[in-house]
Amino acid sequence: MYDIFISYRRDGGEALACLLCTKLRQRGCSVFYDVESLRSGKFNTKIFSVIQECTDVIVILPDHALDRCIDESDWVRKEISCSIKHDKNIIPVMMRKFKWPKKLPEEIQDIVNYNGVSANMEYFDAAFEKLLTMLHSVSGKEIADKTFDLLYYSFSPYTNQRLIKSKLKIRSSYEVELYVNVKGNEIYEYYYYGTLSKTETNYYIALNNNDSSEKLNIVLYRPAAFLNRFIGIMTALSPAMTPVSFKCACFDSNEKMEINEKVLQQVLKHNNKEWNNDLLALETCQMNLFYSDVIFKV
């Protein structure tokens, strides 16, 4: 089963379609690109079945790409029509000089209402990053089926600042396990379990303690670029205590770079100049620092 179907005209669109296919596969996506993917069976049957099963449809639009759609037998017209009919997440990728025709066949008129991306080879990287944020099949791949080191500092005024290390395991089903204050491969202080949900800008994790009624809620910010780290805020809720909140950071446990703890401490400080220290929030300067290269030791 494919995640993404790429519809394109070989005349003007083949190079970009091939490049997108390569880049998306590098991100772990299963992409149908007919030059390579069509192996057997009737062409039209295979095409339509792939569109029906996939999540996203990318339509490559070079100059005059839709002019031939007046022909009922045109394959780009058929692919777009099938995608609209089956309510796929359609993303038009508009190349330089492309313009929407004044009139389109009724069955594909709705293509003009889908949010798209303007792309050319000169600014390909920026367009590709924007495209990734619009693909439903890609959304969540950066966090699902992975284990993260979740880090936060205890900022009690009565004790020294202490970095607390935990393990956050996220399954492909978005079921989550959290092992708090890990001190060895199998030694930890608390165990939580729960689920993850997502929006365009955040991940929300709701966790229950395995041995008590205490709950943890974690909100992780999703950066525009797909990185193996996240910053957020964690709140502990318990009938026996007042709510406690911390800024926290998540790093992919397979990350080979060594974390710069001095920079991390600045990132996760509880003071907040933007809000006059009146509330706990992620400052822009702290987020920029976290997502820069200085978060790792050279």
N, C-alpha and C positions, 0 to 999 in steps of 0.2 A: 504493500500500500504506500502511496506517495503522499507527502505533505503538501507539495507545491507543484502546480502545473504552469509551465511557461508557454504562452502563446505569442508567436512572432512571425513576421514575414522574413524570409531569407534575404529578400532584397532590401537592405538597409538596416535590418534588425538582428541578423544572425550573430554578428560579433559581440554585441552587448548581451544577447541571450546566452551565448556560450560563457561569457565572463561571469554573469550572474549565477549561472548554474554551478560553475566551479567554486565561486565564493560561498554560495549557500551550502554546498556539500561539505566544504571545509568547516562550516558551523554545525555540522551534524544533521542537516536536513536531507530528506529523501525527495529528490527533484525529478520530475518527468520533463525531459528535454528530448524531443522525438528523434533527433539524429542518432542519439545513443540508446534511448530507452525502448524504442519500438523493436521488439524481438520477433513476435509471431502474432498470428491472428489477423483478422481484417482490420485495416487501418482505422476506419470510422468507428468500429465497435470498441477498439482499444482506447481511442481518444476519448470517447464519451464516457466510458466506464471509469477512466482515470479522473476525469473532471468531477464526476459524481462522487467519487470516494475521497478526493483530496480536500484540504482545508482552504488553501489560498490559490488564487489564480493571478499570475503576473502577466499583463498584456504589454508587450513591447511595441511602442508607437513611434517609428521613424516618420520622416516627412511623407505625406500622402498614404500613410499606412491603411487608412480606412476607405480610400476611394473605391477599391474593388468590392467593397461590401454590398454594393447595389446588386451584385450577382448572388442569387440564392445559393449557388453551389460553392461560393467562396469559403475556404476553410477557416479563416480568421473570424469571419461572420458566424460560422457554425459554432466555433469554440466559445466566442463571447456570448452567444445566445444560450448555449447550454449552461454556461457559468451563471448567467443571470437567472435562468429558469430554476436552477438548483440552489440558489441563494448562497453562492460562494463569496468569500472575502476577496473581491476583485481590486487589484491595484494597477491602474494604468501607469506605465513608465514612459513619460513623454520625452522623446529625444529632441535635439536642437532642430528648429524650423517646423516641428510638428504643429499643426493647427486642426482644431475640431472642424469637420465638415459642417456646412450649414444645415444639411439634412442627412439623416441616417435612417435605415430601415427600422420600422417600429419595434421589432423584436430586440434590437440592441440599442435603442435610444437612451436607455438608462445608464449606459456606460459613462456618459458625460457627468453623471451625478456622483460618481465614486471619487474619493480622495486619491490623488495620485502623487507621483514624484517626477520632478524634472531632472533629467540625467544627461550627462555627456561625459566623454572620456576624461576631459580636463579636470572635472570636479567629481569624479566617480566615487571616491571614498566617502565624501560627505553625503552624497545621494544614497549610497549603499547603507550607511548607518541609519539614515531616515527610513529607508525601506524596511530595515529589520524591525523597527519599532511598530510598523504597520502590519507585519505578518503575524497572524494568529498562531500559526504552527511554530513559529520561532519563540513567541512570547513564553517565558518560563523555562526555556531550555538551559538558560544560564544558571539556574538554581536547582532544577529538578534532578533527582537521582544523584545527589552529591552530598559530601560531608564537609562542613565548614568548622573552622575554629572561631567560636564566638567569644569576643573579648570585651571586658569592661573594667573600669577602675572603681574601687571603693574609695569614696572621697569623704570619709568621716573626719570631722575636725579633731577627733580625739585619737585617731590612729594614723599611722603612715599610709600613704597611698599604696594600694596593693592591686596588682593586675590579676584579675580573676579569669581563668581560662576554662572554657566549656566546649563541648562538642555538639554541633547541631546537624542532625541527619535528616535529609529531606528526600523522600521517595518520589518516584515518578508519578505516583497517585496523589502527591501532595500531603501524604501523611508525614508527620514530623515527630522526631524524638530529640530531646535535649538532655544532655548529661552535664550537670552544673559542677563547677570547681573540680575539674578532672586533675588527678594527681598521678596518674599512671595509665597504662593501657586499658585497665579495667576498673580502676578505682575512681569513684566520683562521690560527691556529697549528696546530690539530689537528682531525681529522674522525673522528667515531664514528658507528656505525650499530647499530641493534638493534630491540628490541620493548618494548612496554608491556603490563603486565597490571594488574589492579585487584582490590581487595577493598572491603568497605564503608567502610573508614577510610583506605586508602592506595593510591597508585599505585606500582608497581614498574617501573623501567626498567633493562634490562640492555643494555649497549653494548659493542661491540668497536671497537678502534682500526683504522683503515683501513690503517695502515703498520706495525703492530707487534702483539705479543701482549698489549699492555696492555688492561685492561678497566675499565669504569666501571659502578658500580651506583648508582642514584639512587632514594631513597624519598621520595615527596612525600605530605604529609598532606592528606587531603580534608576540608575544613571542612563543617559541617552546612549552612551557607548557601552558595549557588552564587555564588562570586566568581571574578573573573578573575585570581586570584593564588594561589600555593601556596608553602609552606615545607617544607623537607626536609633530608636529609643525603645527601651524595655521597661515595662511596668509590672511590678509584683503586687498582687491583690490577695489579701487574707483576712478572714474574720477576726484574727487575733492581733492584727497590726494595721497601722495606717499604710496607704499605698506608697510604694517606694519606686522611684524611676531612675534610670541610668541611661546615658548615651552608650551605645555599643557598636562594635564593628565585627564584620564577618569576613574571613579570608578562606578561600578554598584550601582544604587541608592538604591538597597535592601541590600547592604553591611552593616552589623551591626557593623563592627569594626570602631573605631574612628581614623581619619587620623592624623598622626603626622605632623603638619604644619611646624615645624622646618626642618624636613627631606625633606618634599615636597618642601620647598623653596630652599634647596640645589639642589634638583633634577631639578628644573625648572629655575635655574639661567641662565642668558644670557651669562655669561663669558664661555669661552671654551678653556681650556688649550691644548687640543689635536690639535687645529687648530690655536693656538696663537691669539685667539679672532678675527680672520679674517672673520669668518662666523658663522652663527647660525646653530648649529648642535647638535645632541644628542650624548653626550659623553658616552663611554662604562661604565665609573665609575658611571655616573648618572643613566644609565639604570639598572645597577646591584643593585644600591641602591633602585631604584623604585620598582623593582621586588623582593626585599628581604622583610622579615617580619618587618623590622624596620620602614617601611612606615606607620605602624599602631601603635597606642599607646598600651602599655601593659595593 
